[in-house]
Every structure is written in C-alpha cells, then in structure tokens.
Amino acid sequence: MKNTPINANIVQSVIDSFNLPAFGKATIREVVAMTNSIEKQSGEKFVRMEMGVPGLPPSQVGVQAEVAALKQGVASIYPQLDGLPELKHEASRFIKAFIDVDVPANNCVPVTGSMQGTFTSFLTCSQCDKKKDTILFIDPGFSVQKQQLVVLGCKFASFDVYHYRGEALRAKLESFLSQGNISAIIYSNPNNPGWFCLQESELQIIGELATKYDCIVLEDLAYFAMDFRKALGEPFQAPFQASVAKYTDHYILLISGSKAFSYAGQRIGIAAISEALYKKEYADLKKQYGVASFGNVFVNRVLYALSSGTSHSAQYALAAMMKAASDGEYRFLEDVKIYGERAKIVKQYFLENGFYIVYDKDLDEDLANGFYFTVNYPGMTGGELMKALMFYGISTVSLETTGSQQEGLRICTSFVKESQYEDLAYRLKAFHQDHPIQ
Ligand SMILES: Cc1ncc(COP(=O)(O)O)c(C=O)c1O
C-alpha cells in the first residue's frame, strides 16, 4: 500500500467494513460515519467536506427572540397550525423585500424546515389530480427529497440540467410536461450541489411551461440570496433573489431558516404559497379530504396530520430575524458571505492540483463562490475519486447520489476551517503527485 497522508491500512479496513455495493453511492451519513471511524482509529483529522451543515453560530437576533418567547411561556401552548400572525406578516414582508413579489401573509406558512415544506408539498401536489402522479426534478438535487418521495410511495422523474441550460431547457422540460403526468417541478436555486443559479430567462421558461401544463413549481430557496456575485442583501432594492414567482402564479417558495440564518437546529422555514394556488380548488382533493382548496388542504389537513404546527419559539425567532432583515438592521448576508470567501480559496487549491470544476457556468458567466462547488479529476469516476481522497484525509460525496449524470464530487465549504488550509493544500498536492494525469 502507498504511503498516503492517512494510514492506508486503516482507511481500507474501515471502507471494507461498510460493505458498500458501490462506493460512489454512499450516502452523506455513511461518509460521515466512515470518516468518524477513520479519524478515531488514525488520530488524524480530515478536511470535512461531505455534509452541508451551517458552520457558523446561529443568528443572535433569532436566539434572543426565541429565549424571550420561551421565558414568556409559549412552550406550553400549541402553536396555530397556519403560524404565528407576526411571523406570517414578517415572512410576507421579507419576500417583498428580497424577492420583490407579493405573497399574502395568510399564505406564508411555517414548517419544521424546508424538508417538511417539500414533504407537505409533494404529498399535496400529487393528490390534486390523480392523473398527475409524478414529481419532476430539475437535477442535480438534494437526494433526501427523493427519499421523501420513496417514503410517500410517489413517482418521480428527473433530468440533469447540465446540457439543458438556457433556451435548451424549454424543449427538455416540455418533453416531460407534455406527457400530462407531472404535478410539480422542483429545483433549488442556488443549486445544491452545483451552486449554479438558474437565470431569469430560465426561470421564465419554467414559469411559462408550468402555467401552460398546469403544474405547480416548488422553488427551493434553501440558500436564499446566497448568489454572492450580486448585492442581494438590500431590502426593497434591486437586485432581488431571482424567482419563478415573477413568471407563473402557481408556485410554492420554500424559504429555510437553516442556511441564511444558521438556524438549522431549530427546524424552521416558510412555505409561501401563491395566492392563485392557495385558493385553487381541485376535485380530487375534495374527494379525499372533503375540502377542495389547495391551501386549506396543505395547512389544515396535511400539516395538521404531520406535526400539528411548527415549534412555537422557533417561529418567534424567525419572525424577529425576518423583521430585522427587512428593516435593514440585520445584514444576514454579511454573516454568511464567509462561505463564498472560503470557496474561492478552497477551489483554488483543487484547481492548482489538476482538478477541474464540473458545473462551471451560468450561461456564459462563471459560477458564484458559495456553499458548494463540484470538481472532478481527469480519468476518474466520482466514486473512484471520492474513495481515493479518503486516503488523503479529504471527505466528500459523489455526484452520483444527486441525480447528476456527470462524474465528480460535491465539495461543501461550510465546515472547512482556515487552520486546515495548509493541510488541505498539502494533501491535494500529495494526491496530485501520486496520480499523474495521463
Ligand atoms: C437544497 C436544499 N433544500 C432543503 C434543505 C433542507 O433545509 P431545512 O433545513 O430547512 O429543512 C437543504 C439542506 O441542506 C438543501 O440543501
């Protein structure tokens, strides 16, 4: 065995002990477990790039509001199903301030993280019209959302948008929608794992086709306003977070507290349902639930059954964070722009050592630096590269699990510490020397 930065016998034995049928298909949690075990046995620290956890302290605005709410005793009271009135109001205002679209406060519904928002949306959308039994993913994407559909026993279709950016997106999307079985389309923007941002012209195509084929767009804004190429942090001032909401009136915006406010632990987000969709009546919903309107079923039937509302104190936190952001008092993007600065440095180390960026352009513009980026190494599959880097103390996940058809890895910058830059540079250099490019 080669003399690698991490003892190769230990790495190999841990990998073997997991008995994975295909290494590239290892889930994030399996990579976490393997890495923990190798770190423990070898005494060496990895540069951890596998998991998308916010690596920053939580927003103090949120923590203070939540503590105050708890001290006032909200913990004993069931929250309203459709959310705290202050939060509904602030969420609507926040959407106006940073996206420049109008979603009535009534339609801004708190959820226990975007994860619950997508679960509830998948379930409700797939029950609106029994002929439309499939959810379409514009991939690559967040693999747990497909797991949600497996749990629901609901069908999904997907395509990798890599070759279908710009106008090419229209024909590709239409080839799915024209089959008549798609109830909803989902994508994340900025994208996890690729960190590309669908541009206005692309969102327009999605919006127009969603309207034409009567589909609901689920716009996952987990990385809200984190396209750091643009100054998206000025409330009520352009430029705004790009959104399909400008191009169709059948959408749900999923806004997460986890990344923009580093509030992942409290499981809080907003599902903002467009007015036309909220009110729209579906005969199949009426048959199943006795009520026909989408919003009513979403809130009073499905969310009621899933969790009977969202943690009371976390709603106070999100209301305070959104209010302070819209008032221009809390510059939330200032706190998280460190991810972009880190990505720039970390990306450079990879590029200097023979790696290349997989998802590299937004139309003709270079991608923003942010939470994630994607890389590959000439002559290797994503799975091979992911495994090889474990011997060099670098943990990542393969794009194979994201619906991508490209070979490569997702690199998450949120957990890399400045003190690890030197180690990372050394390890990548060693990897490059040991793997000469043909
Ligand atoms: C694209 C995407 N959507 C949703 C989520 C989950 O968000 P939440 O913590 O609000 O459930 C994540 C988290 O990593 C994500 O990357």
The ligand as an ORCA input file, in Angstrom:
! r2SCAN-3c Opt
* xyz 0 1
  C     -31.482     22.186     -1.491
  C     -31.865     22.003     -0.060
  N     -33.153     22.033      0.283
  C     -33.533     21.888      1.550
  C     -32.612     21.700      2.562
  C     -33.095     21.485      3.950
  O     -33.489     22.658      4.545
  P     -34.121     22.669      6.004
  O     -33.004     22.584      6.984
  O     -34.848     23.975      6.061
  O     -35.046     21.515      6.124
  C     -31.261     21.657      2.265
  C     -30.271     21.424      3.316
  O     -29.140     21.085      3.126
  C     -30.880     21.808      0.908
  O     -29.593     21.748      0.537
*
